[in-house]
């Protein structure tokens, strides 16, 4: 774990320390309050993946309030940063939960603390390859929680080291790959891109650009490893082809 990420996690513990989940009770599928009460009474840093697996999935939607979730948030984020999931709950679900709890309406200090963590964990993700979960799942969770994705795309633009470039290539391929077939509904693509709040639309608007083509082309020429260079080249050619076809369909 990077020092930036460790500091961001400690910042979460400090920011959300005032919240409690004592007597939280059970989730909607049970009349038994004992498990919720046990979680709320356990020292936060002692809670394990097994303890929080179900809660990470059901938090706020069918188990507990927003304030009770804020009590658990630091530990949930610490566990997902360490393992790429919380128990059986996938990374995108864990990272999307602050957005479900209307993060944008939280006090400024709380929003800033969560966003500081998100950016730190994103940078850590770009420093390693492969990772336990693909970059698009981390992106999807963050994009469901924050309005401004500029800092996250900026980190991808700045990619130079091989792990970061591989993550960039995977990110572009994930969104461009489905557009390479012979039966693409380009009208639906335009509709998807025009949906301003959708994580997919925001990614597509960033990916489908001449800037990404030029970035990948430059990174190909900078690559020293043959297999690595071939991967970057393949993604660049895929993206160039899709952009060309899309422009023909759009009449420009």
Backbone torsions as a table, in degrees:
resi	resn	phi	psi	omega
1	UNK	NA	133.8	-178.3
2	UNK	-72.4	159.4	177.8
3	UNK	-64.3	-36.3	177.8
4	UNK	-60.8	-43.5	-179.0
5	UNK	-69.7	-41.4	177.4
6	UNK	-59.6	-42.7	178.7
7	UNK	-65.9	-38.2	178.9
8	UNK	-65.7	-38.6	178.3
9	UNK	-66.8	-43.2	176.6
10	UNK	-62.2	-34.5	176.0
11	UNK	-62.4	-37.8	176.2
12	UNK	-63.4	-45.4	179.1
13	UNK	-59.2	-41.8	-179.3
14	UNK	-69.0	-42.6	-175.7
15	UNK	-67.4	-38.7	-173.5
16	UNK	-103.3	14.3	-176.3
17	UNK	-63.2	-23.9	-175.0
18	UNK	-77.5	-10.3	-177.0
19	UNK	-88.8	150.6	-178.8
20	UNK	-132.5	153.3	174.8
21	UNK	-127.5	24.4	176.6
22	UNK	-59.8	137.2	179.0
23	UNK	60.7	36.9	-179.3
24	UNK	-65.3	-30.5	-178.8
25	UNK	82.9	-174.6	-176.0
26	UNK	-92.9	177.1	177.9
27	UNK	-88.2	178.0	-169.5
28	UNK	-69.4	-16.6	-177.7
29	UNK	-89.5	4.9	-178.1
30	UNK	-145.7	150.4	174.5
31	UNK	-95.2	1.5	-177.4
32	UNK	-90.8	116.6	-178.4
33	UNK	-88.6	-4.7	-168.9
34	UNK	-64.2	-38.7	-176.8
35	UNK	-68.2	-45.0	177.1
36	UNK	-61.8	-41.5	178.8
37	UNK	-65.7	-36.7	178.1
38	UNK	-64.8	-45.2	179.1
39	UNK	-59.8	-44.1	-178.2
40	UNK	-66.8	-27.1	-177.7
41	UNK	-91.2	-13.9	-179.0
42	UNK	-78.9	134.8	175.0
43	UNK	-51.7	131.6	-168.2
44	UNK	-54.7	-45.6	-175.9
45	UNK	-72.2	-9.5	178.5
46	UNK	-91.4	-9.2	179.9
47	UNK	-69.6	135.2	-174.6
48	UNK	-103.1	175.1	173.8
49	UNK	-57.0	-44.7	-179.2
50	UNK	-63.0	-40.6	179.4
51	UNK	-59.3	-44.5	-167.7
52	UNK	-101.9	1.1	-175.8
53	UNK	-56.0	-53.1	-178.2
54	UNK	-71.3	-41.2	179.6
55	UNK	-61.5	-39.9	-179.8
56	UNK	-57.2	-32.7	179.8
57	UNK	-81.3	-39.0	-172.0
58	UNK	-96.6	-6.0	-173.2
59	UNK	-51.4	128.8	176.1
60	UNK	71.8	-36.1	-179.3
61	UNK	-72.0	-46.8	179.3
62	UNK	-136.8	9.6	-179.0
63	UNK	-150.1	111.7	173.1
64	UNK	78.1	171.2	-177.4
65	UNK	-96.8	175.6	176.8
66	UNK	-64.0	-43.6	179.9
67	UNK	-64.0	-37.8	176.6
68	UNK	-66.8	-37.2	175.9
69	UNK	-62.0	-39.8	-179.6
70	UNK	-61.0	-30.4	175.5
71	UNK	-61.5	-43.6	-176.0
72	UNK	-83.5	-18.0	-172.4
73	UNK	-50.3	-47.7	-178.4
74	UNK	-58.4	-42.3	-178.9
75	UNK	-70.5	-39.5	177.8
76	UNK	-59.5	-44.3	-179.0
77	UNK	-70.3	-34.8	176.8
78	UNK	-64.0	-44.3	-179.1
79	UNK	-66.2	-41.2	-179.2
80	UNK	-69.2	-32.5	177.0
81	UNK	-66.6	-33.6	-178.5
82	UNK	-78.5	-37.5	-169.0
83	UNK	-123.7	-5.9	-178.4
84	UNK	74.8	14.7	178.4
85	UNK	-174.4	169.3	170.5
86	UNK	-122.5	105.0	-174.6
87	UNK	59.8	-121.5	179.3
88	UNK	-92.7	-0.1	-177.2
89	UNK	-90.7	125.5	-173.2
90	UNK	-71.6	160.1	-173.7
91	UNK	-58.9	-42.0	-174.8
92	UNK	-65.6	-32.3	178.0
93	UNK	-67.4	-45.0	-178.5
94	UNK	-62.5	-45.2	-176.6
95	UNK	-74.8	-22.5	179.3
96	UNK	-81.6	-15.8	-174.6
97	UNK	-61.1	-40.5	176.3
98	UNK	-58.1	-37.1	176.8
99	UNK	-64.8	-39.9	176.4
100	UNK	-60.3	-34.6	178.0
101	UNK	-85.3	14.4	177.9
102	UNK	59.9	57.8	179.9
103	UNK	-50.6	-37.9	-176.7
104	UNK	-61.8	-18.3	-179.9
105	UNK	-97.1	-2.4	-179.1
106	UNK	-73.9	160.6	175.0
107	UNK	-54.2	149.3	-174.0
108	UNK	-54.8	-42.6	-178.1
109	UNK	-62.4	-36.3	179.2
110	UNK	-71.1	-44.2	177.5
111	UNK	-59.1	-45.8	-177.2
112	UNK	-64.5	-37.1	180.0
113	UNK	-66.1	-44.2	178.9
114	UNK	-65.0	-44.1	-178.5
115	UNK	-68.3	-31.5	175.2
116	UNK	-64.4	-41.3	176.4
117	UNK	-63.8	-47.2	-179.0
118	UNK	-56.1	-46.2	-177.4
119	UNK	-68.0	-37.6	178.2
120	UNK	-65.5	-41.2	-179.0
121	UNK	-72.1	-31.9	175.7
122	UNK	-64.7	-43.3	178.0
123	UNK	-64.8	-39.0	176.6
124	UNK	-62.9	-41.0	178.8
125	UNK	-58.4	-41.0	-177.4
126	UNK	-75.4	-7.9	-179.5
127	UNK	-93.4	-1.3	-176.3
128	UNK	-138.2	151.2	175.8
129	UNK	-160.8	133.1	-6.6
130	UNK	-77.3	171.4	177.9
131	UNK	-121.3	169.6	-174.2
132	UNK	-63.0	-32.3	176.4
133	UNK	-131.7	146.3	-176.3
134	UNK	-64.5	154.8	-174.6
135	UNK	-58.9	-32.8	-176.9
136	UNK	-64.8	-28.1	178.8
137	UNK	-74.0	-38.0	174.4
138	UNK	-64.2	-45.8	179.5
139	UNK	-59.0	-46.3	-175.1
140	UNK	-60.3	-42.3	178.6
141	UNK	-64.4	-47.4	179.7
142	UNK	-62.0	-43.1	-176.8
143	UNK	-66.0	-23.2	174.9
144	UNK	-79.0	-10.2	-175.6
145	UNK	-111.3	-28.2	-175.1
146	UNK	-117.2	151.3	178.3
147	UNK	-85.5	-38.9	-174.3
148	UNK	-98.8	105.2	178.4
149	UNK	-94.1	1.4	-179.2
150	UNK	-52.2	-46.6	-179.7
151	UNK	-62.2	-31.1	-178.5
152	UNK	-75.9	-41.8	175.4
153	UNK	-66.5	-35.0	178.9
154	UNK	-61.4	-37.2	177.8
155	UNK	-65.5	-34.9	176.6
156	UNK	-70.4	-38.0	176.9
157	UNK	-62.0	-35.6	-177.0
158	UNK	-81.1	-0.2	-175.3
159	UNK	-56.8	128.2	177.2
160	UNK	-134.7	-43.5	-179.5
161	UNK	-69.2	153.3	-175.2
162	UNK	-57.2	-45.1	179.3
163	UNK	-58.1	-43.2	-179.0
164	UNK	-66.3	-40.2	-179.8
165	UNK	-67.6	-38.6	176.3
166	UNK	-63.5	-40.4	177.0
167	UNK	-64.2	-41.0	176.2
168	UNK	-59.9	-47.4	-179.4
169	UNK	-60.6	-42.2	177.9
170	UNK	-63.6	-39.9	-179.5
171	UNK	-63.0	-48.5	179.7
172	UNK	-62.9	-45.9	-178.2
173	UNK	-61.4	-36.8	-178.9
174	UNK	-60.5	-41.5	-176.8
175	UNK	-87.2	-26.7	-178.0
176	UNK	-89.3	-33.2	-176.0
177	UNK	-48.7	-48.7	-178.9
178	UNK	-64.7	-10.0	-177.4
179	UNK	-98.2	8.0	-175.8
180	UNK	-96.1	-5.9	-177.2
181	UNK	-77.5	-179.1	-177.4
182	UNK	-91.3	-4.7	-175.6
183	UNK	-126.0	42.2	-179.5
184	UNK	-75.6	132.0	175.5
185	UNK	-89.3	93.0	-174.3
186	UNK	-66.9	-30.1	177.7
187	UNK	-63.9	-39.9	178.2
188	UNK	-68.3	-32.3	175.6
189	UNK	-63.6	-45.5	177.4
190	UNK	-59.0	-40.6	178.9
191	UNK	-64.3	-42.0	-179.8
192	UNK	-64.2	-44.3	-178.9
193	UNK	-66.0	-29.7	-179.6
194	UNK	-79.5	-0.5	179.0
195	UNK	-91.2	98.1	-165.2
196	UNK	-63.1	-28.2	-174.2
197	UNK	-91.8	-11.2	-175.7
198	UNK	-70.2	129.3	174.4
199	UNK	-55.0	-39.5	179.4
200	UNK	-64.4	-44.3	-179.6
201	UNK	-63.1	-41.3	-179.4
202	UNK	-65.7	-36.4	176.6
203	UNK	-68.9	-43.5	-178.7
204	UNK	-63.5	-40.0	179.6
205	UNK	-62.5	-32.7	179.1
206	UNK	-79.1	-40.8	-175.3
207	UNK	-72.3	-44.6	-173.4
208	UNK	-81.0	76.4	-176.1
209	UNK	-152.4	153.4	175.2
210	UNK	-62.8	-30.0	179.7
211	UNK	-61.7	-39.9	178.7
212	UNK	-68.7	-38.7	177.9
213	UNK	-60.4	-47.6	-178.5
214	UNK	-65.5	-37.4	178.1
215	UNK	-62.1	-48.9	-179.5
216	UNK	-64.3	-37.2	178.7
217	UNK	-64.2	-42.4	179.0
218	UNK	-65.2	-42.8	-179.3
219	UNK	-66.4	-31.5	175.8
220	UNK	-61.4	-45.8	-178.2
221	UNK	-70.2	-23.1	178.4
222	UNK	-84.6	-18.0	-175.7
223	UNK	-69.2	139.1	179.3
224	UNK	-101.7	-33.6	-178.5
225	UNK	-81.2	133.7	-175.6
226	UNK	-62.8	-47.9	-179.7
227	UNK	-63.6	-41.5	179.3
228	UNK	-62.8	-47.1	179.8
229	UNK	-61.8	-38.5	-179.9
230	UNK	-64.7	-39.1	178.8
231	UNK	-63.4	-46.5	-179.7
232	UNK	-62.7	-43.0	179.9
233	UNK	-62.8	-41.6	-179.4
234	UNK	-62.8	-40.7	179.6
235	UNK	-69.5	-39.4	178.3
236	UNK	-62.1	-43.4	179.3
237	UNK	-65.4	-38.7	177.2
238	UNK	-60.5	-48.1	-178.2
239	UNK	-65.3	-43.7	179.1
240	UNK	-59.5	-42.6	179.9
241	UNK	-63.5	-44.3	180.0
242	UNK	-65.0	-43.6	178.4
243	UNK	-59.9	-43.0	179.3
244	UNK	-62.0	-46.4	179.5
245	UNK	-64.0	-41.2	-178.7
246	UNK	-63.4	-41.0	-178.9
247	UNK	-68.3	-34.7	175.9
248	UNK	-63.2	-45.9	179.9
249	UNK	-62.1	-38.9	-178.2
250	UNK	-79.0	-7.9	180.0
251	UNK	78.0	30.2	179.9
252	UNK	-177.5	NA	NA
